[in-house]
């Protein structure tokens, strides 16, 4: 066994111990002190661009199943999808935002509205807790629609999608293509 | 007709004529000689014998008379017996004498002598009788003298007469024989002269004819000798060229023999080298076979390694599949935790503790996801390394298989080389044997060529001798031509005279 592999093994063993300690510590701390104050955002990707969604604006996140297209629908309406026993319209978030998209595995989030609306995107990157101080208004974000805020993730700046704006666009009168 | 006759026939005819003449002369001479000899023999055998027989008769008669006297004197029977014996011999001699004579007169004389002898004997018998009666000797003598003596005298006279006549006959015979011999001599002389004349005529005729023919033949001989000289000269030149060519060929053959010997030695060296190469090829083939076996063993080990690596790859694929399951579970857990967080946020204060649990679950899911990613990376590295190893092993296996095939090819090539070397060895042995036979044959050819060269030299010598003989023949023909020309000139001159 080389030195590199032996170091990796020790590091992995140390990480294992760290995970165990952190897990055990989580049960030792009071419940209300365990969560950092901040907001939860959902990091998603469409094409090459990373966006963020406020978790409190969503009601569900899951993989996108079969979407039945509707003839004569708009370009951003993909069709109807069955989610949690309900028939939900599925819209292409990349088309609504005007950015490129891929045909990879699609995720769908249900927006927290009166009528459930599904927004389909390419990839779910994960849930993040960010501090309020890391959120900035998106005044300098050129070419970005439906985005009024940005959040800083390390060296990366991610646009937070304004779902109200997206809903407004969806509910705007549709033009026949 | 004369032109159709050959020289031989003419000579034969001439010689035959001369022979006939010689035979005739010889026959005549023999006849004459025989006649003379017969005459002389007659003189010698008959007349002389007659004389001798006559003398013997006289001697026997005298002996008888002497014996009679002796008996008369002594009455000795010995004398009487002797007398009888003498008388018997006298009778035989007288018979011989009678047979010797041929004429009647002589026969008459012989008969008379016989009669007288009988009477004489009768007289002697009377005297003997008287003497046996012991008569006086004087009476006996008187009787003897009266009767026997006259008869004795008559007998002697008759003998003398016969002798005289016989001598006359002998003399006459001598003279006749001598005359006959003289006549024969003359006859022989005449015949000899005629023979000489005939021989001269025949010789003249023959010489002229032969001279013409010989002259013609001499011309032919001269022409032929000239042609023979030129031909022999050409032959001498050709023989000289042949001798020189034979010498050149012999020298070339010697070089060929030397070259063939070198080739034979080279073939022997090649044979030895080929045998060594064959041995080395066999050794190399054995080494290749061992190496092939070792490479096959390596291939088996490599195949085992490939098999194990393939199993490792399969196991890593299984690990990857399990990792996919883990990732899926982690993802699903993450989704559930997100949804749980969303539900907890909607639950307000009551959902905070649930949110904590959801956070922990999400962290756990994130850790699982991160670890699964690391595992994925390691699996990928393992699979990559395994693939690389498998590829390298497969490359090595292919290289080993290629090496085995090459070794097999090398082994086949070695076998082919060994076979070719064996063939080369056999061929070099055959070349060596053939070269040795070639050397022997060339040496035999050289020996034969030496014989040919010697024969050529001998032929050259013989041709020179022939040339000299042709030259001499030409000279002889010229001399003969000169002689014939001189003879013709002399003959013409004598004929003209």
Boltz contact constraints between the chains, C-beta under 6 A:
constraints:
  - contact:
      token1: [A, 19]
      token2: [B, 367]
      max_distance: 6.0
  - contact:
      token1: [A, 26]
      token2: [B, 360]
      max_distance: 6.0
  - contact:
      token1: [A, 31]
      token2: [B, 353]
      max_distance: 6.0
  - contact:
      token1: [A, 31]
      token2: [B, 356]
      max_distance: 6.0
  - contact:
      token1: [A, 34]
      token2: [B, 356]
      max_distance: 6.0
  - contact:
      token1: [A, 35]
      token2: [B, 356]
      max_distance: 6.0
  - contact:
      token1: [A, 40]
      token2: [B, 341]
      max_distance: 6.0
  - contact:
      token1: [A, 55]
      token2: [B, 342]
      max_distance: 6.0
  - contact:
      token1: [A, 56]
      token2: [B, 345]
      max_distance: 6.0
  - contact:
      token1: [A, 58]
      token2: [B, 342]
      max_distance: 6.0
  - contact:
      token1: [A, 61]
      token2: [B, 338]
      max_distance: 6.0
  - contact:
      token1: [A, 61]
      token2: [B, 339]
      max_distance: 6.0
  - contact:
      token1: [A, 127]
      token2: [B, 338]
      max_distance: 6.0
  - contact:
      token1: [A, 127]
      token2: [B, 362]
      max_distance: 6.0
